[in-house]
Amino acid sequence: MRKRREVHELPVGQHLQDHLAVFLNYRTDRESLMTALTPDHLALLQTEARGPLTSNVGEAGGFFATRPGLAGPDVQFHQAPALFYDEGMGPLLEHGFGFGPCLVNPTSRGELTLRSAAPGTAPRIRHNYLATEDDQQTMIAGLRIALDIAGQTALREVTTGEFSVPASDSDADLLDFARRTAQTLYHPTSTCAIGAVVDPQLRVLGLEGLRVADASVMPTVVRGNTNAPTIMIAEKAADLIAADAGISG
């Protein structure tokens, strides 16, 4: 007997949210991760578990509120001890460093939809980055903070030139730079949000035996990296399933 197929009208794929980042890049005459893969550095990693090959690339960071009165920070900074452009895939041909803001509380919304009914077809993803005036102004403010940091003595002393920076600090040039060089931080969320697609128990509305346990259930993207919160969601889902099965911790 063939099982009955159920079709439900749920906003799956809607309200896609992500963290958008923009990096300023500067040249330096100091050693960077470009030359990290040497025999000496490899030996240091293998024998003492230290050295440049232990780097996570995102060596430093911080959170900023770009204006007063916000409920929390609206940009997060990341810094890499190497040039970081073209989503980290740009060739490293000279020493440098990159840093800049990402939007942690974006108001732009995208969508994830199907291209066809063929299961092997890649979906269509529209992020709609910087679609709102609020996101545009926040990114502009974040880039101004980045330019101010770049102008501080500590960085000026190790900077030998510009590699990829805005043409000026005008709103137009900052926004143009963001549109040309921005990249995802790979934190997509909210396409199966609690309240819209799943209930607080992570069960898909209107269906039995189906839960969603990943970052897509977040009603809004968190103000930071999504790895740890997604692990927490998965652990909570495991507890909920165990409780339904009568299995105690």
C-alpha positions, 0 to 999 in steps of 0.5 A, a space after each residue: 500500500 502506498 503511503 498517503 502524501 501530505 502537502 502543507 502550506 508553510 512558509 518554508 524557505 522564507 525569511 532567510 537571514 545571514 551575517 554579511 561581512 566586509 573586510 578592509 585589507 592592508 599590506 604589511 612588511 611583517 610576516 603573515 599566515 601567507 608563509 605559515 606552511 614552512 617545515 619549521 612551523 610544521 615541526 612547531 605544530 607537531 612537536 609543541 602544538 603552537 605556532 602560526 599553523 595553530 591559527 583559526 584565521 579569525 585571530 581577533 574580534 569584537 562587538 560594537 554598537 554603531 549608535 546609542 539606544 540599541 538593544 545590543 551590538 549591531 556589528 561584529 569585527 573579525 581580523 585575519 593575520 593575512 589578506 582576506 578577500 574574495 571570500 578567503 579564496 583570493 591568492 596570497 601573493 604578499 603579506 597583509 592583514 584584513 579586518 572589518 565589520 559584519 551585520 549581526 542584527 540584519 533587517 534584510 530578508 531573503 528566501 530559499 526556493 526550489 528551481 524545479 521538482 527534480 530532487 537533484 536540482 540546486 535550490 535558488 537562494 536570494 539573500 537580499 543583502 543590504 536591501 534595507 536602509 537600516 542595514 546599509 546605514 549600519 554597514 556604513 557606520 561599521 566601515 567608518 569604525 574600521 577606517 578609524 581603527 586602521 588609522 590608529 598608531 599601532 596599525 599604522 606602524 605595521 602597514 605599508 600600503 592599502 590593498 583593498 579599501 574604500 575610495 573614501 569615507 563618504 556614504 556613497 563610497 563606503 556603500 559601494 565598497 560594501 556592495 562590491 566586496 561583501 561576503 557571507 560568514 556562512 550563518 544562514 538561519 530562519 527559513 523554518 522558524 519556530 512559530 512559522 514552520 515548527 512549534 516550540 518542540 521543533 515539530 513541523 506544523 501539521 505533520 507527525 513524526 517530523 522535526 527540524 533541528 538546525 539553525 533554520 528554526 531560529 526566529 531571528 539570527 543570533 548576534 554572533 556565530 551560529 555554531 554553538 547555538 546550533 549545537 544547543 538546538 540539536 541537544 535540545 531536540 535530542 532531549 525532546 525526542 527522548 522525552 516523547 519516547 519515555 527515555 529519561 536522562 
